[in-house]
Amino acid sequence: MSSIHGSCLCGGVQLEITGPLFGPLNCHCSLCRKQHGAAFRSRIRVKTDSVRWLAGQDLIKYYDNGSGYLRGFCRECGSPVVNQAGAHWKKASMFPDALNEYGIPLAILEDPPIRPACHVFVGSKAPWFEITDDLPQYPELPPLR
């Protein structure tokens, strides 16, 4: 696999992914909708050791809503750039693999070779948005990989 580059809106945060992308999906939960200011968040997962921060890692500000799961954004332009489990993530025992993974928005990557495979948390999707594609839909999380 060749490397994939990504950046925030202002270009201050830049990253390179050298490992496989997995778990591509569109998340409709209220937290993702609010973080992205959109009807859903399209994201992939990647192993943390597959990401190299080229610039601006110090520009990432993290928000924790109390769950211990961190939502990172560029403190200069506000672009969401990475989500990750924090040291006190309450669901770590349920999802131990996630401790060594990042969630990366597809929209910050330059032409990623993967597309969303499903919609999750459609039970709490925005009532004003209609899903019109044929991807599988799950009321909450999809079956474990």
ABEGO torsion letter per residue (X at the ends): XBBBBBBBAAGABBBBBABBBBGBBBBABAAAAAAAGBABBBBBBBBAAABBBABGAAABBBBBAGAGBBBBBBAAAGBBABBBBBAABAAAAABAAAAABBBBBAAABBGBABBBABBBGAAABBAABBBABABBBBABBBBBX
